[in-house]
């Protein structure tokens, strides 16, 4: 069985040790490294290429949010999962914009954290229930006000159409069949979408589609 390779980034040694111990007790998870600062976390992620990075927010040097943004820019395939004490909307939305695949509170149940790691390793988004509510409420506020519906960061109609299908879980061949395009053309459009939006994962594309009201939650 291929194990999920995890990097743990937290400046509190005891907290980090507890997380590492929990993860290493799981048969499908392997901790491949630890870091005590945002900068160390970036370098470790770039060097080792883990499947998932567990990232604290408040750390010396660059913050976990800045570190997340840099990791996604340099290693787009690495999924970053924010693990924090901060139950704040501003941190949540900054984390999502930075490219994080999920947001989990340190007070979460052990099984919630393990589920988040496993979800992130599959490229799926995971939000702790309390922060999911915040995201939904913000989406509803924007939907009611009409905010963010006028522009889509330069996407063409075709690109927006493909984005919607991606957010609905369609594969490249399925999108190609639905739109009478070649898979190569669909992939090319997808690459253009990600470049225009500066997004680096399917989870990030889905979050964008939800925030813009292009698809249902």
MOJO-V865368 format. One record per residue. N is the residue number from 1. RES is the residue in three letters. PHI is phi in whole degrees, 0 to 359 (NA if undefined). OMEGA is omega in radians with two decimals (999 if undefined). D_CENTER is the distance of its C-alpha to the mean C-alpha in Angstrom with 1 decimal. Layout:
BEGIN
[[N RES PHI OMEGA D_CENTER] [N RES PHI OMEGA D_CENTER]]
END
This chain:
BEGIN
[[1 UNK NA 3.10 24.3] [2 UNK 285 -3.11 21.5] [3 UNK 274 3.06 19.7] [4 UNK 281 -3.09 16.0] [5 UNK 268 -3.00 16.2] [6 UNK 239 3.00 14.6] [7 UNK 249 -3.11 15.0] [8 UNK 253 -3.11 15.7] [9 UNK 238 -3.14 15.8] [10 UNK 201 -3.07 18.0] [11 UNK 277 3.10 21.2] [12 UNK 266 -3.03 23.1] [13 UNK 301 -3.11 24.8] [14 UNK 293 3.10 25.7] [15 UNK 297 -3.13 22.3] [16 UNK 299 -3.14 20.9] [17 UNK 297 3.12 23.8] [18 UNK 295 3.12 23.2] [19 UNK 295 -3.14 19.6] [20 UNK 299 3.14 20.7] [21 UNK 299 3.11 23.7] [22 UNK 297 -3.10 21.8] [23 UNK 295 -3.09 19.5] [24 UNK 288 3.08 22.5] [25 UNK 280 -3.11 24.4] [26 UNK 266 -3.07 22.3] [27 UNK 294 -3.07 23.8] [28 UNK 256 -3.08 20.6] [29 UNK 234 3.10 18.7] [30 UNK 231 3.07 19.9] [31 UNK 275 -3.07 19.2] [32 UNK 261 3.14 19.9] [33 UNK 180 3.10 19.9] [34 UNK 224 3.08 19.7] [35 UNK 213 -3.08 19.6] [36 UNK 252 3.10 21.1] [37 UNK 207 3.14 19.8] [38 UNK 299 -3.12 17.0] [39 UNK 295 3.10 19.1] [40 UNK 298 3.13 19.9] [41 UNK 296 3.12 16.3] [42 UNK 299 -3.10 15.6] [43 UNK 296 3.13 18.8] [44 UNK 294 3.14 18.3] [45 UNK 293 -3.14 14.9] [46 UNK 293 -3.09 16.6] [47 UNK 287 -2.99 19.7] [48 UNK 261 3.11 18.7] [49 UNK 56 3.13 15.6] [50 UNK 292 3.02 14.2] [51 UNK 286 -3.08 12.0] [52 UNK 223 2.99 9.9] [53 UNK 250 2.99 10.4] [54 UNK 269 -2.94 11.2] [55 UNK 237 2.99 11.4] [56 UNK 284 3.14 14.0] [57 UNK 266 -3.04 14.3] [58 UNK 274 3.14 18.1] [59 UNK 216 3.11 19.5] [60 UNK 296 -3.10 22.4] [61 UNK 77 3.12 22.1] [62 UNK 282 -3.13 18.8] [63 UNK 287 3.09 16.4] [64 UNK 298 3.13 13.2] [65 UNK 291 3.09 11.6] [66 UNK 296 3.13 13.7] [67 UNK 297 3.11 13.1] [68 UNK 299 -3.14 9.3] [69 UNK 301 -3.11 10.4] [70 UNK 289 3.11 13.1] [71 UNK 299 -3.11 11.4] [72 UNK 293 3.11 9.2] [73 UNK 288 -3.06 12.6] [74 UNK 266 -3.14 14.6] [75 UNK 223 -3.05 12.7] [76 UNK 302 -3.08 10.3] [77 UNK 283 -3.13 10.5] [78 UNK 279 3.11 9.3] [79 UNK 270 -3.14 6.1] [80 UNK 246 -3.13 5.8] [81 UNK 245 3.14 6.6] [82 UNK 282 3.08 8.6] [83 UNK 235 -2.94 12.1] [84 UNK 212 3.03 14.6] [85 UNK 272 -2.99 17.9] [86 UNK 273 3.09 17.1] [87 UNK 263 -3.03 17.0] [88 UNK 234 -3.11 17.0] [89 UNK 299 -3.07 15.8] [90 UNK 297 3.10 15.8] [91 UNK 293 3.14 13.5] [92 UNK 303 -3.07 11.1] [93 UNK 290 3.05 11.2] [94 UNK 296 3.13 11.2] [95 UNK 296 3.14 8.0] [96 UNK 295 3.12 6.3] [97 UNK 294 3.13 8.7] [98 UNK 287 3.10 8.1] [99 UNK 109 3.14 4.9] [100 UNK 296 3.13 3.1] [101 UNK 271 -3.12 1.7] [102 UNK 189 -3.08 5.1] [103 UNK 215 -3.07 8.3] [104 UNK 234 3.12 11.5] [105 UNK 274 -3.11 15.0] [106 UNK 294 3.07 17.3] [107 UNK 274 -3.09 19.9] [108 UNK 291 3.02 18.1] [109 UNK 295 -3.14 20.1] [110 UNK 306 -3.11 19.8] [111 UNK 294 3.07 19.0] [112 UNK 297 -3.14 16.0] [113 UNK 296 -3.14 14.6] [114 UNK 296 3.10 15.6] [115 UNK 297 3.14 14.2] [116 UNK 297 3.14 10.7] [117 UNK 297 -3.12 11.1] [118 UNK 293 3.11 12.6] [119 UNK 297 -3.13 10.2] [120 UNK 299 -3.12 7.3] [121 UNK 296 3.10 10.2] [122 UNK 268 -3.13 11.0] [123 UNK 79 -3.13 7.8] [124 UNK 262 3.09 7.7] [125 UNK 278 3.09 5.9] [126 UNK 221 3.08 7.9] [127 UNK 235 3.07 9.5] [128 UNK 301 -3.03 12.8] [129 UNK 313 -3.09 15.7] [130 UNK 294 3.13 17.0] [131 UNK 279 3.03 13.9] [132 UNK 300 3.12 13.5] [133 UNK 300 3.12 17.1] [134 UNK 297 -3.13 16.5] [135 UNK 295 3.13 13.9] [136 UNK 297 -3.14 16.6] [137 UNK 298 3.12 19.4] [138 UNK 293 3.08 17.9] [139 UNK 300 -3.13 17.4] [140 UNK 296 3.11 21.0] [141 UNK 298 -3.13 22.3] [142 UNK 293 3.14 21.2] [143 UNK 297 -3.12 22.4] [144 UNK 293 -3.09 25.8] [145 UNK 275 -3.09 26.2] [146 UNK 80 -3.12 25.4] [147 UNK 295 3.06 23.0] [148 UNK 71 -3.14 20.6] [149 UNK 265 -3.03 22.5] [150 UNK 279 -3.08 24.9] [151 UNK 232 -3.12 22.9] [152 UNK 228 3.01 19.9] [153 UNK 54 3.02 19.6] [154 UNK 82 3.12 22.3] [155 UNK 288 3.04 21.2] [156 UNK 283 3.11 24.3] [157 UNK 301 3.14 25.2] [158 UNK 295 3.13 24.6] [159 UNK 296 3.11 21.1] [160 UNK 294 3.11 20.3] [161 UNK 298 3.12 22.0] [162 UNK 292 3.10 19.9] [163 UNK 301 3.12 16.6] [164 UNK 300 -3.14 17.9] [165 UNK 294 3.06 18.8] [166 UNK 299 -3.11 15.5] [167 UNK 294 3.11 13.9] [168 UNK 271 3.07 16.8] [169 UNK 89 -3.13 15.9] [170 UNK 287 3.07 18.7] [171 UNK 277 3.13 19.0] [172 UNK 302 3.10 20.4] [173 UNK 299 3.14 23.9] [174 UNK 294 3.11 23.7] [175 UNK 295 3.13 22.8] [176 UNK 301 3.14 25.5] [177 UNK 293 -3.10 28.0] [178 UNK 292 -3.07 27.3] [179 UNK 255 -3.14 27.7] [180 UNK 57 3.10 30.4] [181 UNK 238 3.05 28.6] [182 UNK 277 3.07 28.3] [183 UNK 305 3.12 25.1] [184 UNK 298 3.13 25.4] [185 UNK 295 3.12 25.6] [186 UNK 298 3.14 22.5] [187 UNK 297 3.11 20.5] [188 UNK 296 3.09 22.0] [189 UNK 298 -3.14 21.0] [190 UNK 299 3.11 17.4] [191 UNK 298 3.12 17.5] [192 UNK 295 3.12 19.2] [193 UNK 300 -3.10 16.7] [194 UNK 295 3.12 13.8] [195 UNK 292 -3.13 16.3] [196 UNK 296 -3.07 17.5] [197 UNK 269 -3.07 14.3] [198 UNK 55 3.10 13.0] [199 UNK 245 -2.94 9.7] [200 UNK 231 3.13 8.9] [201 UNK 205 3.09 7.3] [202 UNK 297 3.12 8.6] [203 UNK 300 3.13 5.8] [204 UNK 294 3.09 5.8] [205 UNK 296 3.14 9.5] [206 UNK 295 3.12 9.9] [207 UNK 300 3.14 8.7] [208 UNK 299 -3.13 11.1] [209 UNK 299 3.12 13.7] [210 UNK 293 -3.11 13.8] [211 UNK 299 -3.13 14.1] [212 UNK 273 3.13 16.8] [213 UNK 75 -3.14 18.6] [214 UNK 277 3.14 18.6] [215 UNK 213 3.14 17.8] [216 UNK 278 3.07 18.3] [217 UNK 284 999 16.0]]
END
